C-alpha cells in the first residue's frame, strides 16, 4: 500500500480504537458496579448483555492495535527502520496482551450468569470473583505500557521527520512520556485513581487531532 493509504487507515483506526475503547469501558464499568465482590457479580448478572458488548468492543480494539502496528511501521520505517520495528513489536504486544486478558472478562461473565448446577457456591463464587475482578486491571496496565512506549517512539519519529505539524508531534511526545512514567507507578498501586485517569487526557488531545490529520492530510514525505 502507498504511504497515503497507510496514513488514512492509521487515522481511521486511531479514531475507531478510541471510540471502541471508551464505549467498552463505559459499558463494562456500568455492568460491574458495586463495592463488594458479590454486589459486582450481581450487577454483571443483571447487565450481562452490556458486558458482552463491551467484550466484543475490547476485542475490536485489540485488532485495532495490530492494524496500527503495521500501518505505523509502514509510515515511519523510512525515517528509522529500527525504531519503526520497535513500534511494530510494542503495538503488536499491546494487542496480544489485551486479547489474552479478555479471558478473565468472559470468566466474570460466566461466573455471574452460570445457571443451575453449573453455578458456584457462595464461598467459591466469592473467591473466584475476587481473582477475576482484580487481575484484569493489571493486564490492561501492562498492555497500555507497550502502547505508551510505541507512542513515544512514534511521536518522536513524527517530529524528527516533520511528518505532521511540530506542535502536534510535541503534544504526542509529552503525552506519551507522561503515560510511560505513570503506568509503572499505577501498576505498583501507589498512583491515585483520579491521577491515573487524568494522565490519559493529553493522549486524547493528541490522538484525535492526529487521526483527523492523517485521514485528511496524510504524512509529509521524508526529506532527502
C-alpha positions as CSV (number, residue, x, y, z in Angstrom):
1,X,0.0,0.0,0.0
2,X,1.1,3.6,-0.6
3,X,2.1,5.9,2.4
4,X,-1.1,7.9,1.8
5,X,-3.3,4.8,2.1
6,X,-1.4,3.6,5.2
7,X,-1.9,7.1,6.8
8,X,-5.6,7.1,6.1
9,X,-6.0,3.6,7.5
10,X,-4.0,4.6,10.6
11,X,-6.0,7.8,11.1
12,X,-9.3,5.9,10.9
13,X,-8.0,3.2,13.2
14,X,-6.9,5.7,15.8
15,X,-10.4,7.2,15.9
16,X,-12.1,3.8,15.8
17,X,-9.9,2.5,18.6
18,X,-10.7,5.4,20.8
19,X,-14.4,5.0,20.2
20,X,-14.4,1.3,20.9
21,X,-12.2,1.6,24.0
22,X,-14.2,4.4,25.6
23,X,-17.5,2.8,24.9
24,X,-16.3,-0.6,26.1
25,X,-15.0,0.9,29.4
26,X,-18.3,2.7,30.0
27,X,-20.3,-0.4,29.4
28,X,-18.0,-2.6,31.4
29,X,-18.0,-0.2,34.3
30,X,-21.7,0.1,34.3
31,X,-22.2,-3.6,34.2
32,X,-19.9,-4.3,37.1
33,X,-20.8,-1.6,39.6
34,X,-20.6,-2.2,43.3
35,X,-18.1,-2.2,46.2
36,X,-18.1,-5.9,47.2
37,X,-17.4,-8.9,45.0
38,X,-21.0,-10.3,45.5
39,X,-22.5,-6.9,44.5
40,X,-20.4,-6.7,41.4
41,X,-21.2,-10.2,40.3
42,X,-24.9,-9.5,40.9
43,X,-24.6,-6.4,38.7
44,X,-22.9,-8.3,36.0
45,X,-25.7,-10.9,36.0
46,X,-28.2,-8.1,35.7
47,X,-26.3,-6.3,32.9
48,X,-24.8,-9.3,31.1
49,X,-25.7,-8.1,27.7
50,X,-23.8,-4.8,28.2
51,X,-20.7,-6.8,29.3
52,X,-20.9,-9.0,26.2
53,X,-21.0,-5.9,24.0
54,X,-18.0,-4.5,25.9
55,X,-16.0,-7.7,25.4
56,X,-16.7,-7.5,21.6
57,X,-15.6,-3.9,21.6
58,X,-12.4,-4.6,23.5
59,X,-11.7,-7.4,21.0
60,X,-12.1,-5.0,18.2
61,X,-9.7,-2.7,20.0
62,X,-7.1,-5.5,20.1
63,X,-7.4,-5.8,16.3
64,X,-7.0,-2.0,16.0
65,X,-3.7,-2.3,17.9
66,X,-2.5,-4.8,15.3
67,X,-3.6,-2.7,12.4
68,X,-1.8,0.3,13.9
69,X,1.3,-1.9,14.4
70,X,1.5,-2.5,10.7
71,X,0.5,0.9,9.4
72,X,2.6,3.0,11.8
73,X,5.6,0.8,10.9
74,X,5.0,1.5,7.3
75,X,4.7,5.2,7.9
76,X,7.9,5.5,9.9
77,X,10.2,2.8,8.5
78,X,11.9,5.2,6.1
79,X,12.7,7.6,8.9
80,X,14.3,4.9,11.1
81,X,13.7,1.2,10.4
82,X,14.9,0.0,13.8
83,X,12.7,2.3,15.8
84,X,9.8,1.6,13.4
85,X,10.3,-2.1,14.1
86,X,10.1,-1.3,17.8
87,X,6.7,0.4,17.2
88,X,5.6,-2.7,15.4
89,X,6.6,-5.1,18.2
90,X,5.2,-2.9,21.0
91,X,1.8,-2.3,19.4
92,X,1.6,-6.0,18.5
93,X,2.3,-6.9,22.1
94,X,-0.4,-4.4,23.2
95,X,-3.0,-6.1,21.1
96,X,-2.0,-9.7,22.1
97,X,-1.8,-8.9,25.8
98,X,-5.2,-7.1,25.6
99,X,-6.7,-10.1,23.8
100,X,-5.4,-12.6,26.4
101,X,-6.8,-10.5,29.2
102,X,-10.3,-10.8,27.8
103,X,-10.4,-14.4,29.0
104,X,-10.9,-13.0,32.5
105,X,-13.7,-10.8,31.4
106,X,-15.5,-13.8,29.9
107,X,-14.7,-15.7,33.1
108,X,-16.5,-13.0,35.1
109,X,-19.5,-13.2,32.8
110,X,-19.6,-17.0,33.2
111,X,-19.3,-16.8,37.0
112,X,-22.1,-14.2,37.3
113,X,-24.5,-15.9,34.9
114,X,-23.8,-19.7,35.4
115,X,-27.3,-21.4,35.7
116,X,-28.4,-24.2,38.0
117,X,-25.9,-26.9,38.8
118,X,-23.1,-25.1,37.0
119,X,-23.4,-22.2,39.4
120,X,-20.7,-22.0,42.1
121,X,-21.4,-21.9,45.8
122,X,-21.3,-18.6,47.6
123,X,-17.8,-19.2,49.0
124,X,-16.3,-20.4,45.7
125,X,-18.0,-17.6,43.8
126,X,-16.6,-15.0,46.2
127,X,-13.1,-16.4,45.8
128,X,-13.2,-16.7,42.1
129,X,-14.8,-13.4,41.7
130,X,-12.2,-11.7,43.8
131,X,-9.5,-13.0,41.4
132,X,-11.4,-12.4,38.2
133,X,-12.4,-8.8,39.2
134,X,-9.0,-7.8,40.4
135,X,-6.3,-9.0,38.0
136,X,-7.7,-7.7,34.6
137,X,-6.7,-4.2,35.6
138,X,-3.1,-5.3,35.8
139,X,-3.3,-6.8,32.4
140,X,-4.7,-3.6,31.0
141,X,-1.9,-1.6,32.5
142,X,0.7,-4.0,31.0
143,X,-0.9,-3.7,27.6
144,X,-1.0,0.1,28.0
145,X,2.7,0.1,28.9
146,X,3.6,-1.4,25.5
147,X,1.2,1.2,23.9
148,X,3.0,4.1,25.7
149,X,6.4,3.1,24.6
150,X,5.3,2.7,21.0
151,X,3.5,6.0,21.1
152,X,6.6,7.8,22.4
153,X,8.8,6.4,19.6
154,X,6.1,7.1,17.0
155,X,5.7,10.7,18.2
156,X,9.4,11.2,18.2
157,X,9.7,10.0,14.6
158,X,6.8,12.2,13.5
159,X,8.7,15.1,14.9
160,X,12.1,14.2,13.6
161,X,10.7,13.6,10.1
162,X,8.4,16.6,10.1
163,X,5.6,14.3,9.0
164,X,2.9,16.3,10.9
165,X,2.9,19.8,12.4
166,X,5.7,20.0,15.1
167,X,3.2,21.2,17.7
168,X,1.1,18.1,17.3
169,X,4.1,15.8,17.5
170,X,5.3,17.5,20.7
171,X,1.9,17.0,22.3
172,X,2.3,13.3,21.4
173,X,5.8,13.1,23.0
174,X,4.7,14.8,26.2
175,X,1.5,12.8,26.5
176,X,3.3,9.5,25.8
177,X,6.2,10.2,28.2
178,X,3.6,11.1,30.9
179,X,2.0,7.7,30.5
180,X,5.3,5.8,30.3
181,X,6.2,7.3,33.7
182,X,2.8,7.0,35.2
183,X,1.9,3.4,34.4
184,X,4.6,1.7,36.4
185,X,3.6,3.8,39.4
186,X,0.0,2.8,38.8
187,X,1.0,-0.9,38.5
188,X,2.8,-0.6,41.9
189,X,-0.5,0.6,43.3
190,X,0.7,4.0,44.6
191,X,-0.9,6.3,42.0
192,X,-4.3,7.7,43.0
193,X,-7.2,6.8,40.7
194,X,-8.0,10.4,39.7
195,X,-4.4,11.0,38.7
196,X,-4.2,7.7,36.7
197,X,-7.4,8.7,34.8
198,X,-6.3,12.3,34.2
199,X,-2.9,11.3,32.7
200,X,-4.7,9.9,29.7
201,X,-6.3,13.3,28.7
202,X,-3.2,14.7,26.9
203,X,-3.1,11.5,24.9
204,X,-6.7,12.0,23.9
205,X,-5.8,15.6,22.8
206,X,-3.0,14.1,20.7
207,X,-4.6,11.1,19.0
208,X,-8.0,12.6,18.0
209,X,-6.4,15.5,16.0
210,X,-3.7,13.1,14.7
211,X,-6.3,10.7,13.4
212,X,-8.1,13.5,11.6
213,X,-4.9,14.9,10.2
214,X,-3.8,11.5,8.9
215,X,-7.1,11.0,7.2
216,X,-7.2,14.4,5.6
217,X,-3.6,15.3,5.1
218,X,-1.6,12.1,5.4
219,X,2.1,12.4,6.3
220,X,4.7,14.6,4.7
221,X,7.2,12.7,2.6
222,X,10.6,12.2,4.1
223,X,13.1,14.9,3.1
224,X,16.1,13.7,1.1
